[in-house]
Amino acid sequence: MGKCYLAWAKDPEIRQKGGSGGFVTATLLAALKEGLVERVLIVRRIDEFEGVPLLTDDPEEVKSCSSAHLAAPLNLSSYIPPGERVAVTVKPCDARAIIERSKRRQIDLEDIYMVGLNCGGTFMPVRTMEAVSDLFGLDPGDVLGFEVSKGKFLVEARSGTYTLPMVELERMGYGRRDPCRYCNINIPVMADLACGDAGVPPGMRATFVEILTDKGDELFEAGIKTSMIEFEEAGEEEIETRVRTDRRMSEDADMWWDELSSMIDEDDHLSYYINELGRCIHCGSCKIVCPVCACKDDAKCLDMGREGYRISLYNLIRLFHLMDSCIGCGQCEDVCPVDIPLTMIHQRFERRMEKELGYRPGFEMSKPPLQEPEPGGKV
């Protein structure tokens, strides 16, 4: 574990407006002021149910984006401009995608400062609007904000505050995206900083910050040098609370994975793949949005549509292609027009490969095992 602090923005306005005391906003501003980066990549809030990527060097725009947005299931790695020094706020899947894209020479990891955000999952915008309407009788336009806290879904509306246990919400088919429910990586340990509210004492507007790399040190020092942040060392109790929270969330994710997996007959899982992938219309959307796919228009899989096989070669090639690369971000599943559980399928292959070879994509810059030559073979 790296050095751990409780930190917050020195500016009272940023601290009050920002999520968890505004540390992330203050750090991004400091990185710009100190010239560590040329621009920052963040999520701009359109409303409570929509957010879009924003690449900017304007401090006022950075300040305007100073709170978390759960209904923005984006993967920001795809919006990083090559050849430019950028600080980007990342969920674990964003950070993993950045590392995988760097392996494929799409971007240079040395140019990127990853400000990691602890993540318990994101929500699909339309489904979330349906949830507040169906379950609470609210007009989505009257919603002022929503969050997940201590296992509860909290909605702040003009008429008051409404709550529902997350387990109950998700049993009814609402809540987080499926890939988020079974993702067991909550703390972005592959980023430069890991920031979140787990471990912060009740009532304290601050961020629990773990410094993970030399670049993380640079970001933290920039905040100190510019007087943008204040901090204190995290105590043993705060650290242990964070560890327990992370463990509980990972166990919950594993429970969801086991539950979804139990719906598949392991004695006849081929039938499951045939039935699900047989619905594919070969639109190619999953390939377009996949952050770890570096193939261009001449990709072999694009030539493989329906050839009479029970599973098309397009899908078979992608299964093999992503077996040592899928980071479970869920982008493919989000855009599939026929609702194939693509992330679940790819993760079933990736997790088995991980168990067999001990390799998990998106954690470090080592080459994927399926790209490594056999001992004594040609490179």
N, C-alpha and C positions, 0 to 999 in steps of 0.2 A: 504494500500500500504506500502511496506517495504522501507528501506532506498535506495535512488536512487543516482547513481553517473554516471559521464562520466569518463571512465577509458581506459587505453591503455597500451601496452607493453613498458617497459622502453628501451629495446633493440631496436635500430633503425631498424635493419634488420627484426626482428619479427613484429614490428609495420607496416613496409612497406609491407611485404609479407602477413601478416595475414588479414583475413576478418575483417573489422571494427576496425582496429588498433591493432589487435593481442592480445587483452585482454584474450580471451579464451585460446589460446595457452600458454601464460605466466602463467595463473592460473593453468593449468594442470601441467606445469613444476614445479611450486612452490609446488603444492600438492605432487608431487613425491619427491622433494628435502626435504620437511619438514616431510615426512613419514606419511602424512595423509592417503595415499593410497599406495597399492603395485604396481598396474598397472593402466593404463588408457585405456578406450575403445573409439576409434574414427573411422572415416572413412578414409581409404587410397584411394587416387585418382589414378586410373589406367590411365584414360585419361578423357577428358571432358565429356564423356558419360558413364563412368563406375567407381564405387567406391565399395570397399569391407571393411568389418569390420577389425579392427586391434586392438589387445589387446597387449599392450607393456609397458615396463618400461624403454625403451631407449629414452632419451631426444631428440636425433637426429631424431628418427622416429616421435616423437611428432611434432617437428618443421617442418618436411616434409609434414605434414597433416594440415597445418595452413591456410586453406581457405575453405569456404563453398562449398558443392557439391550438386547442385540441382537435378542432375540426378542419385541419389542414394536412391531409395525409400525403404530403409531398416527399420526394426524395431529392434534397437540394444538391446532391453530388452532380446531377446532370446540368446544373445551371452555373457551374464554376468555369470562368473563362480561362483557357490555357495561357500560360506565360504571364500571369498577373498574380501579385501577392494579395491574397484574400484571407480575411477572417470569416469563418462561417459557423453559425450555430447548428449543431448536429445532434440528432438522436443517434442511438447506437447503430441503426441500420444506415443512416446517412454516412456515419464515420466509416463503417465497413465498406460501403460502396466507394467512398473516396479512395480507400486503400486498394481495393480491387481495380479501380479505374487507373490508379497510378501504376500498378503492375502492368497494365496493358498500354501504358504510355499515352493515355488520353489526357492526363494532367500530371503535374509534378508535385509530389507530396511535400517537397521542401518549400514550395510557395504557399502552402495552405496552413493556416492556424485554425485548429478545430476546437471550438468552445462547446464542449459536450453538455447535453441536457439529459438528466435522468428521465426515463420515459416509461410510463405504464401503459402506453398505447394511444392511438389516435382514432378518431371517429369519422365515418363518412358523413358529409354535410347533409345530404337529403334525408338519410335515415335518421339523423339526429333531430332534424326538424319534425319528422314524423313522430319521433318519440315524445317530444315536448307537447305536441298536439294531441296524440292518442292517449298518453298516460296522464297528463296534467291538464288537458283541456286548454292549453295556452296557444295564442297566436304567436308563431315564431318571431314576428316583428316586435313583440312585446318583451322578448328575452333580452336581458342586459348582460348575461354571461352565464357560463356553466363550467363546472370543474369536477374532478374526482378527488375526494378526500376521505381518508380512513375507511375505504371500502364503500363509500356512498357517492351516488351521482347527485350533484347539487345544482339546481337551476335557480338563478336569480332573475326574477321578472318584475315588471312594474307593480304587479299585484302582490308580490311577496316572494318568499323562498320555498322551493319545493325539493323534496329529497326522495330517493329510492335506493335501496341497497343495490350495488352493482351486480351481484349474483342474480338477484331477482330480475333486474333490467335485462341482463343478457340471456337468462332463461326464456324470456319473452321474445327474443330475437332482435333486440336493440343493443346499443352499447358499442363497444370497440369493434374494429375490423377483426375478422377471424385470425389473420396472421399475427395481429398484436396480442390476441388472447393467449396464444400458445408460444409467444416469443419469451424466452427465459433470460434475456439480456436486458437488464433495466438500467444499469450504470454503464456509460460509454467509456470503458476502461481503455479503449484503443484510441481515444481522442487525446488532446493536449491538456485539457482541463475537464473535470467531471463536476457538474453543478446541479444541485437540486435542493429540495426542502427536507428530505429524509435526514434526521439527525439534528435538525434545528429545534431548539427548545420552544415549547408552546408560547405563543404571544410575541416571539422575537421576529422582526422583519429582517431576515438574513438568508444567505445561501450557504449551504454546506459545499465547500470547494475542495476537491482533491487535485493536486498538481501531479501530472502523470509523466511529463516530458520536459526537456529543456525549453521547448517552445512555450509550454505551459508556464514555466518560470518567467520567461520573457513577458508574457501577457500579464502575469500577476505583478511583476516589477513595474511594468508600464503604468498599471493602475495606481501603484504606490507613488511613483515618481511624479505623476501628473496630479496627485492628490484627489483622484477620482474615487478611490475606494478606502474604506476603513475595515479593520479585521481584528480578529483574535484567534488564537489557536484553538482548534476543536479539542475538547476533553475526551477522556476515555468513555464517558457515558454517552456523549453525542456520537462518537465513532461506533460504539456497540449498537446504538439504536439504528444507525444507518445500515449496519451489517444485518441486523435482524429483519429490517424492513425489506432489504434486497432479497434475503433468503426466503421470506414469506411470499414475495411476489414471484420469485422463480418457482417455488413449489406450486403456487396457483397456476402458473403457466404450464407446468408439467402435467398438472391435473387436467387442464383443458386438452392438451395434446393427447393424453391417454384416452380421454373420453371420445375425442374425434376419431382416434385410431381404432377404438373398439367398434366403431360402426362399419369397419371394413373387415370382411372375412379373410383372415390371414391365410387360410387354406386355399383361397381362390381370389387372391388380390389382383391377379391378372384381369379377371372379369371387371373389377372395379376400374382399372385403368382403361380398358377397352370401352366400357360404357361412358366414362367421363370424357376421355379424349376423342371418342367417336363423334361427339357433338361439335367438335371444332369446325369452324367455317373458314379457317385459314386466312383470316383478315390480316394477320401479322402484327396486331396491336401489342401483344405481349412482348414481342421482340423489340419493338420501337421504344417502349417505356423501360425496358430492363436496364438498370444502371450498370450492370457488370458485363453486358454484351457489347463488345467492341467491333463486331463484324459490320461491314459496310453493305452496300447494295448488292455486292457480288457474293454474299453469304450463301453457303451451300444449302442451308435449310430453306431458303426462299424458293428454291427450284423444286421443292418437294411438297406438293399438295396432296390431293387424293389420288392414289395410284391403285386402289383396290385393296390395300392392306387394311387390316382391322384397326391398327393405329398408324396414322400417316407417318412417313419418314420425317416430315417437318417436326412433329412432336418427339419422335424418337431421337433425332439429332439434338434437339434442345434439351432433352432429358440427360443425355450424355454430356453435352456441352456445359450444363449448369451443375452437374453432380458434385464438382469440387469448387463451385463458385457461387451458388445460390446463397444469398444473405438473408432470405426470408422477409424482404421489405414489403411484399404484397402488392407492388405496383402492377404486376401482370394480372393478378386477380381482380384488381380494381377496375381495369379497363376491358376485361373479357366480356363481349356482348352476349355470350350464352352462359355466363356464370359458372364456368368450369373452375373448380377449386385448385387452380394451378400452383399456388404457393404451397399448399398442403402436399400436392403430388411431388413437386421438386424437393421439398424439405424431407419427405420420406426417403428419397434417394440420398440427399446430402447428409442427413443425420446418420444413415447407415454407413456411408463412406467415412464420416468423421469417427465413428466408433471403431471402424476397421483400421484406419490409417492414422488416427490421432491428429487430423488436420481440420481446422475450422476456418473457413474463408473470412477475410476482412479483419483479422486481428493483427497481422504483421505482414511485412513485405516478402516473406518467403514464397517461392514459386509453388503453385498448386501441384499436388503429387501426380495428377494425370498429365501434367506438362513436363515432368521430370523424365529424363532418359533413363533407361535401365542401366544398372552398373555395367560398364564395359561397352555400352552402346554408343552410337553417334549422337552428338548434340544437334 
